[in-house]
C-alpha cells in the first residue's frame, strides 16, 4: 500500500503524538509499504523548534524508510487558547502545498492525525482529489478538551464548532481513536459504527520490561538504592494538572525514604519546579533519549499520572502505555467511571482529579506496602502484554488499512513501483 500520514507532530519528538505517528509510519514502512509523511518541524513538548530545524522553512528528509516533508509553523513560547489556535492554523495553512504534492503520488489512504482538527478538511479534500480513502485518527478531542479545561469559552462558539466537527467527521471513510470511550464519543458525533475503529496507543513490551535496571538514574540523581521513587515522566502541559504533584511531594516531605522525580519538558515545568523549591527529595530531569526510556521507567517504584478534571474521557494519556509495560503500579487522578479509571483500578490506585491530599495518601500507602506494589505492578504488566503490544495493535491497523484501500489501487501502485 501507499500511505500518506498528515499531522503536526512527528519524530524526533520523544513524547506524545509525534512518537506514535513516527512509530506507526516506520512500522508500516518496515512491513514493505510505501509511507510518506507531511508534518511540522519538531517542537514538542518544549514548545521550541528543535536544534537543526527551522520553524519558517520547508524541508524534506528520509527517516527510517519514510519520506518526510516538513512545513513551517508558528510556535508560541507559552501556548494559550487563542495562541494555540493560531499555532495550529499556521501549520494547517503552510502545509497545504506539501500535502497536495504528497497526494500527487496517489496514495491509497491519507491518514490525518488530530490534533490538529484544522488539518482534517484539507486531508479529506486531498483524498477526494487523488482518489484515496480518508482516515481520521483522533489522539485527543482537542476542541472538547479546550472547552472543558477553560482554554476556549462561549456556548455559541462551542455549538458552532461542534456542528462543524460533526459535519466533517461524518465524511471520513474511517475514524479511529485510542480508547473505547473516545470511540463512543466519535459515534455520538455522527460517525457510522461501521466506520469507527479502535486504534489504541501501543508499547514495545519486549523493549520495556520490569527487570531493566534503573540504578544509573538513581546514582545520577543522588537517590539511594533502597529508596522508594515516585516518578512522573512525560509532557508538562496544561492538561496534565501537574501542580498537584508539588503539593503531594510537600505533604510527604517527612517520609525520608520517599523521593520524587519529575522528568519532562513543557510550559508548566517552570511553575512546577518553583513550587518544589526547598524539597530535599524532589529531582527534575529533561526528556531522556528514547533508548533509555525503559531504564527511566524502571527507576520508579510508583508511577504518577495526574489529570485535570473533565479531561479523562477526552484524552487517554499516551505515557500510560510505558508505565504499564514497566510493571510498576500507577497512582492516577481520574474520575470514577471514566475509561482511564477502569484501567487504573486493575493496576494501581485511583484518586479524585487534582486532589493532592488523596494522591499523597495513595502514594504513601504504596510506598509502605511492597507486596501491594508487586501485585499491582504484575497486573499492569499483564495488561500491557494482553492489550498494548506494538505488533498486535499495528498489525490490526495494517489489516484495517488494507481493507480500506481503494480496490485495485494497491495492486496498481505495486506494479508501478516494481
C-alpha positions, -999 to +999 in steps of 0.1 A: +000+000+000+009+036-004+000+055+028+003+092+035+002+104+071-006+140+078-002+156+112+016+184+131+037+161+154+064+136+143+098+123+152+123+133+166+098+144+192+103+119+221+068+120+237+032+124+228+015+121+195+047+126+174+062+095+189+033+074+180+029+088+145+065+081+137+064+046+152+034+037+131+049+051+099+082+033+105+065+000+114+044+001+082+075+010+061+094-019+076+065-041+065+071-031+029+045-003+025+054+030+008+049+056+036+052+093+033+045+120+060+036+157+059+044+173+093+060+203+110+095+208+124+097+191+158+089+214+187+070+194+213+069+193+243+094+221+248+073+245+226+105+254+209+117+242+175+145+216+180+181+223+171+188+215+134+153+225+122+138+259+112+103+270+121+099+291+089+113+268+063+100+239+041+123+208+042+124+172+032+142+142+048+142+104+050+137+088+084+138+050+087+125+044+053+098+071+055+097+102+032+091+132+054+080+167+042+081+195+068+061+227+065+066+259+085+046+268+117+045+294+144+053+282+179+043+303+208+065+302+239+035+298+262+005+283+244-029+295+255-064+294+239-060+319+211-023+314+207-028+276+204-054+281+177-031+304+157-003+279+161-024+251+147-038+272+120-003+283+109+006+247+102-027+239+085-022+267+060+015+263+054+013+225+049-013+227+021+013+228-007+032+199+009+000+179+013-010+184-023+024+175-036+024+143-015-011+135-026+000+138-062+018+105-056-017+089-055-016+072-021-042+045-013-050+061+021-045+095+036-045+093+074-047+126+092-040+128+129-060+151+153-047+173+168-049+193+147-085+192+136-077+222+114-058+198+092-088+175+086-106+194+059-075+196+037-068+159+042-104+149+033-103+171+002-068+159-009-081+123-006-110+131-028-089+148-054-064+120-057-089+091-053-076+079-019-095+068+011-096+093+040-089+082+076-091+105+107-072+093+137-082+111+169-055+111+195-071+139+215-105+156+212-088+189+213-119+210+209-139+194+236-108+194+259-102+231+253-137+240+264-137+216+293-104+230+306-115+266+300-090+273+273-119+282+250-152+297+262-186+306+249-217+285+245-224+298+210-188+291+199-189+256+213-222+249+194-208+262+162-176+243+165-194+211+174-216+213+143-186+218+120-168+190+137-198+166+133-202+175+096-165+169+090-161+136+109-190+120+091-172+125+057-142+103+065-141+067+054-126+057+087-124+074+121-103+058+147-093+068+182-074+054+212-100+043+237-135+028+238-150+059+254-134+081+228-147+058+201-182+060+216-179+098+215-170+096+178-202+077+172-221+103+192-206+129+169-223+112+140-196+087+128-213+055+115-204+025+137-191+006+106-166+034+100-154+037+136-122+018+146-103+014+178-066+021+174-051+023+209-016+036+216+009+009+220+042+000+235+070-024+226+065-046+256+097-066+248+118-034+249+104-022+282+104-050+308+102-049+346+137-063+351+155-033+334+179-016+358+172+020+367+202+022+391+222+045+368+194+071+371+193+068+408+230+073+411+229+103+387+203+119+409+218+110+442+189+087+452+198+058+475+193+023+460+168+014+487+147+045+484+111+044+471+108+066+439+076+081+427+081+092+391+062+114+367+076+112+331+060+130+302+048+163+288+045+191+313+015+210+298-018+224+310-040+192+305-019+172+330-028+191+361+009+189+372+008+214+400-009+189+422+024+169+422+042+197+441+016+196+468+019+158+470+056+160+474+054+187+500+028+168+520+051+137+521+084+156+528+086+139+562+088+104+546+126+102+543+126+070+521+103+085+495+118+105+466+100+123+437+114+125+402+097+147+376+110+141+341+099+161+310+095+195+295+067+219+286+051+252+296+042+241+331+076+228+341+089+261+355+059+266+377+062+230+390+099+235+397+092+267+416+066+250+437+090+222+446+117+247+457+132+236+490+121+200+488+151+179+497+140+148+478+125+162+446+145+159+414+140+171+379+152+156+346+148+168+310+133+144+285+155+114+281+166+096+249+142+070+236+167+042+240+168+049+278+131+050+284+130+015+299+157+024+324+140+056+333+106+039+339+122+011+359+139+035+382+104+041+397+086+021+423+054+041+417+043+060+386+023+092+390-004+102+365-022+134+374-051+146+352-072+177+351-109+173+360-130+168+329-103+156+306-102+119+313-126+107+286-115+132+260-078+121+261-061+089+270-026+097+283+000+082+259+025+079+288+003+052+304+015+025+280+051+027+292+041+029+328+021-003+325+048-021+305+074-013+332+054-034+357+050-007+383+018+005+399+002+038+389-013+064+412-037+083+390-061+112+394-092+105+373-130+104+380-146+070+386-165+057+356-140+070+331-121+045+309-088+057+324-102+049+358-112+015+347-077+007+336-061+021+368-083+002+392-068-030+379-032-020+382-029+010+406-047+033+429-073+059+418-078+093+434-101+122+425-086+146+399-065+175+413-068+162+449-034+165+465-044+150+498-059+119+483-030+114+459-005+118+488-024+092+508-023+068+479+014+073+472+022+067+509+001+036+511+020+020+482+054+033+495+047+014+527+034-018+511+059-037+489+035-066+484+008-043+471+033-026+447+044-060+434+008-073+428-004-042+411+028-040+390+023-075+378-013-067+368+000-036+349+024-058+330-002-083+321-025-056+308+003-042+286+011-076+272-025-085+265-037-052+250-009-028+241+020-047+224+030-028+193+028-058+169-007-067+179-020-031+177-003-021+145-010-054+129-047-048+134-043-013+120-025-027+089-054-051+082-078-022+085-058-001+061-057-029+036-095-034+039-100+003+033-076+008+004-093+015-029-098-018-047-073-023-075-053+008-065-029-011-042-020-037-068-016-010-094+007+011-072+028-020-065+031-027-103+042+010-108+068+007-081+082-026-093 
